[in-house]
Amino acid sequence: MPKMNVIKSIYVDAAPEKIYPIINDLSNWEQWSPWIIAEPNTQLNVAADGKYHEWDGEIIGAGNLKIKEEVENQSVTMALNFLKPWKSKAITRFALKKKAKGTEVVWTMESSLPFFLFWMKKQMEIFVGMD
């Protein structure tokens, strides 16, 4: 299966202590996730503890996201499962790096594509990276 790896970063003018609670509680994602913003009528189900999230939409497909590891004010690692338009698994991570006046937020996604989509690897890295 063709491996896919996306890394993006952004500087945020806020301390890690302000950013971390927004990332590690999936009930907050409806407010800022580019995928949910792309399809506001997506059916969402978030666990009471905010550590598990399911979605089902016409545009963004269906899947679930589960927080697997957290290091307070430093990182959140998640297991991402896509169910449609095709099944796929990924590991995503947000790393928070304190800077002099804010935080560098680094997002990574490691996954693989179904074999028959090997020719789409570069396109998918670009597409996912735009979000």
PAKOL-105610 format. One record per residue: residue in three letters; x, y, z of N, C-alpha, C in turn. Coordinates in nm, 2 decimals, padded with zeros to 4 digits. Last residue first. Example, Ala and Ser with C-alpha at 12.3 -4.5 7.8 and 13.67 -1.06 7.14 Angstrom:
2
+------+--------+--------+--------+--------+--------+--------+--------+--------+--------+
| rest |    nxx |    nyy |    nzz |   caxx |   cayy |   cazz |    cxx |    cyy |    czz |
+------+--------+--------+--------+--------+--------+--------+--------+--------+--------+
|  SER |  01.28 | -00.22 |  00.71 |  01.37 | -00.11 |  00.71 |  01.29 |  00.00 |  00.79 |
|  ALA |  01.32 | -00.57 |  00.78 |  01.23 | -00.45 |  00.78 |  01.32 | -00.33 |  00.78 |
+------+--------+--------+--------+--------+--------+--------+--------+--------+--------+
END
This chain:
131
+------+--------+--------+--------+--------+--------+--------+--------+--------+--------+
| rest |    nxx |    nyy |    nzz |   caxx |   cayy |   cazz |    cxx |    cyy |    czz |
+------+--------+--------+--------+--------+--------+--------+--------+--------+--------+
|  ASP | -00.61 |  02.14 |  00.37 | -00.70 |  02.16 |  00.48 | -00.63 |  02.20 |  00.61 |
|  MET | -00.40 |  02.08 |  00.21 | -00.47 |  02.21 |  00.19 | -00.56 |  02.24 |  00.31 |
|  GLY | -00.33 |  01.82 |  00.26 | -00.25 |  01.93 |  00.31 | -00.31 |  02.07 |  00.30 |
|  VAL | -00.52 |  01.68 |  00.11 | -00.53 |  01.67 |  00.26 | -00.45 |  01.79 |  00.32 |
|  PHE | -00.41 |  01.75 | -00.15 | -00.55 |  01.77 | -00.11 | -00.57 |  01.78 |  00.04 |
|  ILE | -00.14 |  01.65 | -00.13 | -00.17 |  01.79 | -00.16 | -00.31 |  01.83 | -00.11 |
|  GLU | -00.19 |  01.38 | -00.09 | -00.11 |  01.46 |  00.00 | -00.13 |  01.61 | -00.01 |
|  MET | -00.34 |  01.32 | -00.32 | -00.40 |  01.31 | -00.19 | -00.32 |  01.39 | -00.08 |
|  GLN | -00.14 |  01.36 | -00.52 | -00.27 |  01.44 | -00.52 | -00.33 |  01.44 | -00.38 |
|  LYS |  00.04 |  01.15 | -00.45 |  00.08 |  01.29 | -00.45 | -00.04 |  01.39 | -00.44 |
|  LYS | -00.13 |  00.92 | -00.49 | -00.06 |  00.95 | -00.36 | -00.03 |  01.10 | -00.35 |
|  MET | -00.27 |  00.81 | -00.70 | -00.32 |  00.93 | -00.64 | -00.24 |  00.98 | -00.52 |
|  TRP | -00.16 |  00.57 | -00.78 | -00.14 |  00.68 | -00.87 | -00.19 |  00.82 | -00.81 |
|  PHE | -00.27 |  00.39 | -00.59 | -00.13 |  00.43 | -00.58 | -00.10 |  00.55 | -00.66 |
|  LEU | -00.52 |  00.28 | -00.57 | -00.51 |  00.43 | -00.58 | -00.37 |  00.48 | -00.57 |
|  PHE | -00.50 |  00.01 | -00.52 | -00.55 |  00.06 | -00.66 | -00.55 |  00.21 | -00.67 |
|  PHE | -00.42 |  00.00 | -00.25 | -00.33 | -00.03 | -00.36 | -00.37 |  00.03 | -00.49 |
|  PRO | -00.53 |  00.27 | -00.05 | -00.56 |  00.14 | -00.11 | -00.47 |  00.12 | -00.23 |
|  LEU | -00.27 |  00.46 |  00.12 | -00.39 |  00.45 |  00.03 | -00.41 |  00.31 | -00.02 |
|  SER | -00.19 |  00.53 |  00.45 | -00.16 |  00.47 |  00.33 | -00.29 |  00.46 |  00.24 |
|  SER | -00.05 |  00.78 |  00.68 | -00.16 |  00.69 |  00.63 | -00.10 |  00.61 |  00.51 |
|  GLU | -00.02 |  01.04 |  00.90 |  00.05 |  00.92 |  00.84 | -00.05 |  00.82 |  00.80 |
|  MET | -00.01 |  01.37 |  00.95 | -00.10 |  01.26 |  00.92 | -00.02 |  01.16 |  00.85 |
|  THR |  00.05 |  01.64 |  01.18 |  00.10 |  01.54 |  01.09 | -00.01 |  01.43 |  01.07 |
|  TRP |  00.09 |  01.98 |  01.26 | -00.01 |  01.87 |  01.24 |  00.06 |  01.77 |  01.14 |
|  VAL |  00.21 |  02.20 |  01.49 |  00.25 |  02.11 |  01.38 |  00.15 |  01.99 |  01.38 |
|  VAL |  00.21 |  02.52 |  01.60 |  00.12 |  02.40 |  01.60 |  00.16 |  02.32 |  01.47 |
|  GLU |  00.39 |  02.72 |  01.79 |  00.39 |  02.66 |  01.66 |  00.31 |  02.53 |  01.67 |
|  THR |  00.28 |  03.00 |  01.99 |  00.30 |  02.85 |  01.97 |  00.30 |  02.81 |  01.82 |
|  GLY |  00.42 |  03.29 |  02.13 |  00.31 |  03.21 |  02.09 |  00.34 |  03.06 |  02.08 |
|  LYS |  00.66 |  03.43 |  02.17 |  00.53 |  03.50 |  02.19 |  00.41 |  03.42 |  02.15 |
|  ALA |  00.86 |  03.22 |  02.16 |  00.87 |  03.34 |  02.24 |  00.74 |  03.41 |  02.27 |
|  LYS |  00.68 |  02.90 |  02.16 |  00.77 |  03.00 |  02.10 |  00.77 |  03.13 |  02.19 |
|  LYS |  00.62 |  02.57 |  02.21 |  00.62 |  02.70 |  02.26 |  00.72 |  02.79 |  02.20 |
|  LYS |  00.46 |  02.36 |  02.00 |  00.59 |  02.40 |  02.04 |  00.59 |  02.54 |  02.08 |
|  LEU |  00.25 |  02.08 |  01.99 |  00.25 |  02.23 |  02.03 |  00.39 |  02.26 |  02.07 |
|  ALA |  00.13 |  01.86 |  01.75 |  00.24 |  01.89 |  01.84 |  00.24 |  02.04 |  01.87 |
|  PHE | -00.11 |  01.64 |  01.67 | -00.09 |  01.78 |  01.68 |  00.02 |  01.80 |  01.79 |
|  ARG | -00.14 |  01.37 |  01.44 | -00.08 |  01.42 |  01.57 | -00.08 |  01.57 |  01.56 |
|  THR | -00.29 |  01.07 |  01.33 | -00.27 |  01.21 |  01.32 | -00.22 |  01.26 |  01.45 |
|  ILE | -00.29 |  00.78 |  01.14 | -00.25 |  00.84 |  01.27 | -00.22 |  00.99 |  01.25 |
|  ALA | -00.54 |  00.61 |  00.95 | -00.43 |  00.71 |  00.96 | -00.41 |  00.74 |  01.11 |
|  LYS | -00.71 |  00.40 |  00.72 | -00.67 |  00.43 |  00.86 | -00.55 |  00.53 |  00.85 |
|  SER | -00.99 |  00.34 |  00.51 | -00.85 |  00.38 |  00.53 | -00.83 |  00.42 |  00.67 |
|  LYS | -01.24 |  00.27 |  00.27 | -01.18 |  00.25 |  00.41 | -01.03 |  00.28 |  00.41 |
|  TRP | -01.39 |  00.54 |  00.09 | -01.32 |  00.41 |  00.09 | -01.26 |  00.39 |  00.23 |
|  PRO | -01.55 |  00.76 |  00.15 | -01.58 |  00.69 |  00.03 | -01.51 |  00.56 |  00.02 |
|  LYS | -01.60 |  00.57 |  00.45 | -01.64 |  00.60 |  00.31 | -01.58 |  00.74 |  00.27 |
|  LEU | -01.44 |  00.55 |  00.67 | -01.52 |  00.44 |  00.63 | -01.58 |  00.45 |  00.49 |
|  PHE | -01.13 |  00.62 |  00.82 | -01.23 |  00.66 |  00.72 | -01.31 |  00.53 |  00.68 |
|  ASN | -01.01 |  00.68 |  01.13 | -01.06 |  00.57 |  01.05 | -01.16 |  00.63 |  00.95 |
|  LEU | -00.74 |  00.77 |  01.32 | -00.84 |  00.82 |  01.23 | -00.88 |  00.71 |  01.14 |
|  ALA | -00.61 |  00.82 |  01.64 | -00.64 |  00.72 |  01.54 | -00.76 |  00.76 |  01.45 |
|  MET | -00.40 |  01.08 |  01.76 | -00.53 |  01.02 |  01.73 | -00.52 |  00.91 |  01.63 |
|  THR | -00.23 |  01.27 |  02.00 | -00.22 |  01.17 |  01.90 | -00.35 |  01.10 |  01.88 |
|  VAL | -00.12 |  01.58 |  02.10 | -00.24 |  01.49 |  02.10 | -00.22 |  01.40 |  01.98 |
|  SER |  00.11 |  01.77 |  02.31 |  00.07 |  01.69 |  02.19 | -00.06 |  01.61 |  02.22 |
|  GLN |  00.13 |  01.98 |  02.52 |  00.24 |  01.94 |  02.42 |  00.19 |  01.87 |  02.30 |
|  ASN | -00.06 |  02.01 |  02.71 |  00.00 |  02.13 |  02.66 |  00.11 |  02.10 |  02.56 |
|  GLU | -00.02 |  01.68 |  02.81 | -00.08 |  01.81 |  02.84 |  00.01 |  01.92 |  02.79 |
|  VAL | -00.03 |  01.45 |  02.58 |  00.07 |  01.50 |  02.67 |  00.03 |  01.65 |  02.69 |
|  GLU | -00.22 |  01.16 |  02.49 | -00.22 |  01.31 |  02.52 | -00.10 |  01.34 |  02.61 |
|  GLU | -00.34 |  00.93 |  02.27 | -00.23 |  00.97 |  02.36 | -00.24 |  01.12 |  02.37 |
|  LYS | -00.57 |  00.88 |  02.12 | -00.50 |  00.77 |  02.17 | -00.40 |  00.81 |  02.28 |
|  ILE | -00.89 |  00.98 |  02.03 | -00.76 |  01.03 |  02.09 | -00.70 |  00.91 |  02.16 |
|  LYS | -01.03 |  00.89 |  01.73 | -01.02 |  00.86 |  01.87 | -00.89 |  00.91 |  01.92 |
|  LEU | -01.27 |  00.92 |  01.48 | -01.15 |  00.97 |  01.53 | -01.14 |  00.95 |  01.68 |
|  ASN | -01.44 |  00.79 |  01.19 | -01.43 |  00.82 |  01.33 | -01.29 |  00.85 |  01.37 |
|  GLY | -01.66 |  00.84 |  00.90 | -01.54 |  00.78 |  00.98 | -01.55 |  00.81 |  01.12 |
|  ALA | -01.75 |  00.94 |  00.57 | -01.78 |  00.89 |  00.71 | -01.66 |  00.83 |  00.77 |
|  GLY | -01.76 |  01.23 |  00.36 | -01.76 |  01.09 |  00.39 | -01.79 |  01.05 |  00.53 |
|  ILE | -01.78 |  01.49 |  00.29 | -01.66 |  01.45 |  00.37 | -01.66 |  01.31 |  00.40 |
|  ILE | -02.03 |  01.50 |  00.16 | -01.91 |  01.55 |  00.09 | -01.79 |  01.49 |  00.16 |
|  GLU | -02.22 |  01.37 |  00.32 | -02.22 |  01.34 |  00.18 | -02.09 |  01.38 |  00.11 |
|  GLY | -02.11 |  01.23 |  00.64 | -02.16 |  01.33 |  00.55 | -02.15 |  01.29 |  00.41 |
|  ASP | -02.07 |  01.15 |  00.96 | -02.12 |  01.09 |  00.84 | -02.18 |  01.20 |  00.75 |
|  TRP | -01.84 |  01.08 |  01.24 | -01.91 |  01.17 |  01.14 | -01.96 |  01.09 |  01.02 |
|  GLU | -01.75 |  01.06 |  01.58 | -01.79 |  01.00 |  01.45 | -01.86 |  01.10 |  01.37 |
|  HIS | -01.50 |  01.06 |  01.83 | -01.59 |  01.14 |  01.74 | -01.62 |  01.06 |  01.62 |
|  TYR | -01.37 |  01.07 |  02.16 | -01.41 |  00.99 |  02.04 | -01.52 |  01.07 |  01.96 |
|  LYS | -01.33 |  01.24 |  02.37 | -01.22 |  01.17 |  02.32 | -01.24 |  01.08 |  02.20 |
|  GLY | -01.54 |  01.36 |  02.52 | -01.47 |  01.44 |  02.41 | -01.35 |  01.37 |  02.35 |
|  ASP | -01.69 |  01.23 |  02.70 | -01.56 |  01.27 |  02.74 | -01.48 |  01.35 |  02.64 |
|  ALA | -01.91 |  01.16 |  02.54 | -01.93 |  01.26 |  02.65 | -01.80 |  01.31 |  02.70 |
|  ALA | -01.83 |  01.15 |  02.19 | -01.85 |  01.09 |  02.32 | -01.85 |  01.19 |  02.43 |
|  VAL | -02.02 |  01.28 |  01.93 | -01.90 |  01.29 |  02.01 | -01.93 |  01.23 |  02.14 |
|  ASN | -02.13 |  01.27 |  01.61 | -02.16 |  01.20 |  01.74 | -02.02 |  01.21 |  01.81 |
|  LEU | -02.29 |  01.43 |  01.34 | -02.18 |  01.42 |  01.43 | -02.22 |  01.35 |  01.55 |
|  GLN | -02.36 |  01.47 |  01.00 | -02.41 |  01.40 |  01.12 | -02.29 |  01.38 |  01.21 |
|  THR | -02.32 |  01.78 |  00.84 | -02.27 |  01.65 |  00.87 | -02.33 |  01.59 |  01.00 |
|  ASN | -02.38 |  02.03 |  00.77 | -02.49 |  01.94 |  00.80 | -02.45 |  01.80 |  00.83 |
|  PRO | -02.14 |  02.17 |  00.70 | -02.20 |  02.19 |  00.83 | -02.32 |  02.10 |  00.87 |
|  GLU | -01.89 |  02.10 |  00.54 | -02.02 |  02.04 |  00.53 | -02.09 |  02.05 |  00.67 |
|  ALA | -01.66 |  02.25 |  00.59 | -01.70 |  02.23 |  00.45 | -01.84 |  02.17 |  00.44 |
|  ILE | -01.65 |  02.23 |  00.87 | -01.69 |  02.36 |  00.81 | -01.73 |  02.34 |  00.67 |
|  ILE | -01.55 |  01.98 |  00.88 | -01.69 |  02.00 |  00.93 | -01.74 |  02.13 |  00.88 |
|  TRP | -01.30 |  02.02 |  00.78 | -01.38 |  01.93 |  00.72 | -01.53 |  01.95 |  00.76 |
|  PRO | -01.17 |  02.21 |  00.94 | -01.20 |  02.25 |  00.80 | -01.30 |  02.15 |  00.73 |
|  SER | -01.29 |  02.27 |  01.27 | -01.24 |  02.17 |  01.18 | -01.27 |  02.21 |  01.03 |
|  TRP | -01.41 |  02.45 |  01.45 | -01.29 |  02.49 |  01.37 | -01.24 |  02.39 |  01.27 |
|  GLN | -01.64 |  02.37 |  01.58 | -01.62 |  02.51 |  01.56 | -01.51 |  02.55 |  01.47 |
|  GLU | -01.62 |  02.09 |  01.60 | -01.72 |  02.15 |  01.51 | -01.70 |  02.30 |  01.48 |
|  TRP | -01.43 |  02.05 |  01.80 | -01.39 |  02.05 |  01.66 | -01.49 |  02.10 |  01.57 |
|  ASN | -01.51 |  02.02 |  02.06 | -01.47 |  02.16 |  02.01 | -01.45 |  02.16 |  01.86 |
|  SER | -01.52 |  01.76 |  02.11 | -01.65 |  01.83 |  02.10 | -01.63 |  01.97 |  02.06 |
|  LEU | -01.27 |  01.67 |  02.14 | -01.32 |  01.66 |  02.01 | -01.46 |  01.73 |  02.00 |
|  ASP | -01.02 |  01.81 |  02.30 | -01.16 |  01.78 |  02.33 | -01.23 |  01.78 |  02.19 |
|  ASN | -00.76 |  01.88 |  02.22 | -00.78 |  01.75 |  02.29 | -00.92 |  01.72 |  02.33 |
|  ILE | -00.78 |  02.14 |  02.11 | -00.75 |  02.03 |  02.03 | -00.79 |  01.90 |  02.09 |
|  ILE | -00.85 |  02.31 |  02.32 | -00.93 |  02.32 |  02.20 | -00.91 |  02.19 |  02.11 |
|  PRO | -00.65 |  02.27 |  02.51 | -00.79 |  02.22 |  02.54 | -00.88 |  02.23 |  02.41 |
|  TYR | -00.42 |  02.38 |  02.36 | -00.43 |  02.24 |  02.39 | -00.58 |  02.20 |  02.42 |
|  ILE | -00.43 |  02.66 |  02.36 | -00.46 |  02.58 |  02.24 | -00.49 |  02.44 |  02.27 |
|  LYS | -00.36 |  02.76 |  02.61 | -00.49 |  02.80 |  02.55 | -00.53 |  02.71 |  02.43 |
|  GLU | -00.11 |  02.64 |  02.65 | -00.22 |  02.62 |  02.75 | -00.36 |  02.66 |  02.70 |
|  PRO |  00.05 |  02.75 |  02.45 |  00.01 |  02.62 |  02.44 | -00.11 |  02.58 |  02.53 |
|  ALA | -00.06 |  03.09 |  02.39 |  00.02 |  03.00 |  02.46 | -00.03 |  02.86 |  02.44 |
|  ALA | -00.09 |  03.25 |  02.07 | -00.14 |  03.21 |  02.20 | -00.05 |  03.11 |  02.26 |
|  ASP | -00.08 |  03.29 |  01.78 | -00.04 |  03.40 |  01.88 | -00.12 |  03.37 |  02.01 |
|  VAL |  00.06 |  03.03 |  01.60 | -00.06 |  03.08 |  01.67 | -00.02 |  03.18 |  01.78 |
|  TYR |  00.18 |  02.92 |  01.30 |  00.21 |  02.99 |  01.42 |  00.08 |  03.05 |  01.47 |
|  ILE |  00.16 |  02.59 |  01.16 |  00.11 |  02.73 |  01.17 |  00.16 |  02.79 |  01.30 |
|  SER |  00.23 |  02.32 |  00.94 |  00.25 |  02.39 |  01.07 |  00.20 |  02.53 |  01.05 |
|  LYS |  00.20 |  01.98 |  00.83 |  00.17 |  02.12 |  00.81 |  00.19 |  02.19 |  00.95 |
|  ILE |  00.26 |  01.69 |  00.65 |  00.30 |  01.77 |  00.77 |  00.27 |  01.91 |  00.74 |
|  VAL |  00.17 |  01.37 |  00.55 |  00.14 |  01.51 |  00.54 |  00.19 |  01.58 |  00.67 |
|  ASN |  00.22 |  01.08 |  00.38 |  00.26 |  01.15 |  00.49 |  00.24 |  01.30 |  00.47 |
|  MET |  00.14 |  00.75 |  00.28 |  00.11 |  00.89 |  00.26 |  00.15 |  00.96 |  00.39 |
|  LYS |  00.24 |  00.46 |  00.10 |  00.24 |  00.54 |  00.22 |  00.21 |  00.68 |  00.19 |
|  PRO |  00.06 |  00.22 | -00.08 |  00.14 |  00.34 | -00.09 |  00.13 |  00.42 |  00.04 |
|  MET |  00.08 | -00.12 |  00.00 |  00.00 |  00.00 |  00.00 |  00.09 |  00.12 |  00.00 |
+------+--------+--------+--------+--------+--------+--------+--------+--------+--------+
END
